[in-house]
Amino acid sequence: MTDENPVKTRREGGVFEVTLDRPKANAIDLKTSVLMGEAFQAFRDDDTLRVAIVTGGGEKFFCPGWDLKAAADGDAVDGNYGVGGFGGLQELRDLNKPVIAAVNGIACGGGLELALSADMILSADHARFALPEIRSGTVADAASIKLPKRIPYHIAMELLLTGRWFDAEEAHRWGLVNEIVAGDQLMDRAWELARLLASGPPLVYAAIKEIVRDAEDSKFQDAMNRVTGRHLRTVDVLYGSEDNLEGAKAFAEKRDPVWKGR
């Protein structure tokens, strides 16, 4: 297996594409996880980039999660996964830009958890999903936290407790994926959506993402008080920005706004 460059990146305008390309199955070892974290950190810190797409190389696998063969060869399961945690995305702090997962094939275990770390999920029609960790005597930790908050509790628990496989249609039915796309059209659709988001107001996106994170375990009024009191950094920046004024001006002048991100 050749994995000299397991993480490939491409940028066009404000869109940044990250492709996990580690044949045969795009499994993630420590080296790959660190490289993915570096890629997403660079995306987070580059003000010219607005939206990211994460996908897998090839047509069969998005990502099956942790590389068990590498673990058997001494790649520690509890090692240093890099700045963003496993897969570089799910623990990356202050990532206030939209991320789209384009699931091009099998997404199981940590691969499904990687997709769950995105803000939107597009699925190829042939993609399949599972959380099979229970069969190897371990726990899908990130999915155990996230999944019951994303889909009906009893369905999430069934998937976690049985490790069974499910297809794109079922994933869409439970609201786990936003859209199912023919495999040969997946990346075109992902880029179409990414370009749409990249044309939008970046400061508003940042505020939305921070509000959502902050409010996740808060009472409604407590969260609202932090927003209206401008206690969240991104909200405070937004309400004092040129873009905030531009939105009102564009509406009054009946024209499209020109977002500057400041």
Salt bridges, closest charged atoms under 4 A:
ASP3 OD2 - ARG22 NE 3.07
GLU12 OE1 - ARG10 NH2 3.27
GLU12 OE2 - ARG195 NH2 2.86
GLU17 OE1 - ARG10 NH1 3.96
ASP21 OD2 - LYS8 NZ 3.02
ASP29 OD2 - ARG22 NH2 3.00
ASP45 OD1 - ARG44 NE 2.76
ASP46 OD2 - ARG11 NH1 3.05
ASP67 OD2 - ARG22 NH1 2.68
ASP119 OD2 - LYS209 NZ 2.91
ASP125 OD1 - HIS126 ND1 3.64
GLU158 OE2 - ARG164 NE 2.59
GLU170 OE2 - ARG164 NH2 2.57
GLU179 OE2 - ARG189 NE 2.96
GLU192 OE1 - ARG189 NH1 3.08
ASP214 OD2 - ARG226 NE 2.62
GLU216 OE2 - LYS149 NZ 3.32
ASP217 OD1 - LYS149 NZ 3.84
ASP236 OD1 - ARG230 NE 2.88
GLU242 OE2 - ARG262 NE 3.29
GLU246 OE2 - ARG255 NH1 2.64
GLU253 OE1 - ARG255 NE 2.59
